[in-house]
């Protein structure tokens, strides 16, 4: 009897989603807070739009650079730990073999079963080191292109998020009217963003939407109060 093939439906874009979340959430809140804070100080939207565009440009560059440096740091950390592990395997193979044995024993293998696997790994040094990196240190080999893709994703997400609360100031001449529309649009955008994020990450979309609105709204409110106090 033919069987229906089992399809694994695991989400594999967690790093990209994380970058989008970082860029989009800051892009939605920071420009909104700046524009809202300036709304109480000026009557027309021209200055607000200029300040908002400048902030989006500066913020996207800063956030993208931060993502690049973070990814580079991860890659350098992995390389340093791998070099240390390679040295330990070469100089203290028995000690490292015992550590592998402890890992397998923690998964329920008995001494005989564990010894068989350990001896097999000792014959394949690269796989041995890969195993130690992943299961002893909990480190995955980073994508060499990760730094650039992370910087680009965060920067673009920041720009996309920043234009959402700023659009009403571009379209409407009155700062007060633009602020009212911006608040509504930003809240809706946070909810939609949270819902989509929940769908892709496997969590409950509605719950994710509510959490995103609450967290993003709180961050925007605090930033707004600070911007209003300064303005």
C-alpha positions in Angstrom: 0.0 0.0 0.0 1.5 3.4 -1.0 2.2 5.7 1.9 1.9 9.4 2.0 5.4 10.9 2.3 6.2 12.7 5.5 7.1 16.3 4.9 9.1 18.2 7.6 7.6 21.7 7.9 10.3 23.3 10.0 10.9 27.0 9.6 14.5 27.7 8.6 14.5 31.5 8.3 14.7 32.4 12.0 17.8 34.6 11.5 16.2 36.5 8.7 13.0 36.9 10.7 15.0 38.2 13.6 16.7 40.8 11.4 13.3 41.9 10.0 11.9 42.1 13.5 14.8 44.2 14.7 14.7 46.6 11.8 10.9 46.9 11.4 10.1 47.3 15.1 12.6 50.1 15.6 11.6 51.6 12.2 7.9 51.7 13.4 8.6 53.2 16.8 11.5 55.6 16.6 10.4 57.8 13.6 6.9 57.7 15.0 8.1 59.0 18.4 10.2 61.7 16.8 7.3 62.9 14.5 4.8 62.7 17.4 7.1 64.7 19.7 7.7 67.4 17.1 3.9 67.6 16.4 3.5 69.6 19.6 6.2 72.0 18.7 5.4 72.9 15.1 2.2 73.5 13.2 3.2 72.4 9.7 4.4 69.0 8.7 7.4 70.2 6.5 9.9 70.3 9.3 8.6 67.0 10.7 8.9 65.2 7.4 12.5 66.5 6.9 13.5 65.5 10.4 11.7 62.1 9.9 13.5 61.4 6.7 16.9 62.3 8.2 16.2 60.0 11.1 15.2 57.1 8.9 18.4 57.6 6.9 20.6 57.8 9.9 18.7 55.1 11.8 18.8 52.6 8.9 22.6 53.1 8.5 23.2 52.7 12.2 21.0 49.7 12.6 22.4 48.0 9.5 26.0 48.7 10.7 25.0 47.2 14.1 23.7 44.1 12.4 26.8 43.8 10.3 29.1 44.1 13.3 27.0 41.6 15.3 27.2 39.0 12.6 30.9 39.6 12.2 31.4 39.1 15.9 29.5 35.8 15.7 31.7 34.6 12.9 34.9 35.6 14.7 33.8 34.0 17.9 33.0 30.7 16.0 36.4 30.8 14.3 38.2 31.4 17.6 36.3 28.6 19.4 36.9 26.2 16.5 40.6 26.9 16.5 40.7 26.2 20.2 38.7 23.0 19.7 41.1 21.8 16.9 44.1 22.4 19.2 42.5 20.5 22.1 41.6 17.5 19.8 45.2 17.4 18.6 46.9 17.8 22.0 44.3 16.1 24.3 42.4 13.5 22.2 41.5 11.3 25.2 40.1 14.2 27.2 38.0 15.3 24.2 36.9 11.7 23.6 35.7 11.6 27.2 33.7 14.8 26.7 32.0 13.2 23.6 31.2 10.1 25.7 29.6 12.3 28.3 27.4 13.9 25.6 26.2 10.6 24.3 25.7 9.2 27.8 23.5 12.3 28.6 21.2 11.1 25.7 20.8 7.7 27.2 23.4 5.6 25.4 25.1 3.0 27.6 28.9 2.7 27.8 29.2 0.1 25.0 27.0 2.1 22.6 28.8 5.3 23.3 32.2 3.8 22.9 31.4 2.6 19.4 30.3 6.0 18.3 33.2 7.8 20.0 35.7 5.5 18.3 34.0 6.1 14.9 34.2 9.9 15.5 37.9 9.7 16.4 38.6 8.4 13.0 37.0 11.4 11.3 38.6 14.4 12.9 36.6 17.1 11.0 33.3 15.4 12.0 34.6 15.1 15.5 35.3 18.8 15.8 32.0 19.6 14.1 30.2 17.5 16.8 32.1 19.2 19.6 31.3 22.7 18.3 27.6 21.9 18.0 26.9 19.7 21.0 29.5 20.7 23.5 29.6 24.5 22.8 26.2 24.9 21.2 27.7 26.8 18.2 26.5 26.5 14.6 28.8 27.4 11.7 27.8 30.9 10.6 27.0 31.7 7.0 29.9 33.7 5.5 27.4 36.0 3.8 25.5 36.5 7.0 27.1 39.9 7.9 26.1 41.6 4.6 22.6 40.0 4.4 21.9 40.9 8.0 22.9 44.5 7.5 20.9 44.8 4.4 17.8 43.2 5.8 17.8 45.3 9.0 18.4 48.5 7.1 15.6 47.9 4.5 13.2 46.8 7.3 14.0 49.9 9.2 13.3 52.1 6.2 10.0 50.2 5.4 8.9 50.5 9.0 9.9 54.2 9.3 7.8 55.3 6.3 4.6 53.9 7.8 4.2 56.4 10.6 5.7 59.2 8.5 3.4 58.8 5.5 0.5 60.8 7.1 2.9 63.7 7.7 3.9 63.6 4.0 0.3 63.6 2.8 -1.5 65.9 5.3 -0.6 69.5 5.9 -1.7 69.7 9.6 0.6 68.2 12.2 -2.3 67.4 14.6 -4.3 65.6 11.9 -1.2 63.7 10.7 -0.4 62.7 14.3 -3.9 61.2 14.8 -3.6 59.2 11.5 -0.1 58.2 12.3 -1.1 56.7 15.7 -3.9 54.6 14.1 -1.7 53.5 11.2 1.2 52.6 13.4 -0.9 50.5 15.8 -2.5 48.7 12.8 1.0 48.1 11.3 2.3 46.7 14.6 -0.6 44.3 14.8 -0.2 43.2 11.2 3.5 42.8 11.6 3.1 40.8 14.7 0.5 38.5 13.1 2.7 37.8 10.1 5.7 37.3 12.4 3.8 34.8 14.4 2.7 32.9 11.3 6.3 32.5 10.0 7.8 31.6 13.4 5.2 29.0 14.3 3.7 30.8 17.3 0.1 31.8 17.6 -0.4 34.7 15.1 -3.1 36.5 17.2 -1.1 36.3 20.4 2.0 37.5 18.5 0.0 40.4 17.1 -1.2 41.5 20.6 2.3 41.2 22.1 3.8 43.2 19.2 1.2 46.0 19.6 1.7 46.1 23.4 5.5 46.0 23.3 5.8 48.3 20.3 3.1 50.6 21.6 4.9 50.9 25.0 8.2 51.6 23.3 6.7 54.2 21.1 4.9 55.8 24.0 8.1 56.1 26.1 10.0 57.4 23.1 7.2 59.9 22.3 7.2 61.2 25.9 10.9 61.7 25.8 10.7 63.4 22.4 7.8 65.6 23.5 9.8 66.6 26.7 12.8 67.6 24.6 10.7 69.4 22.0 
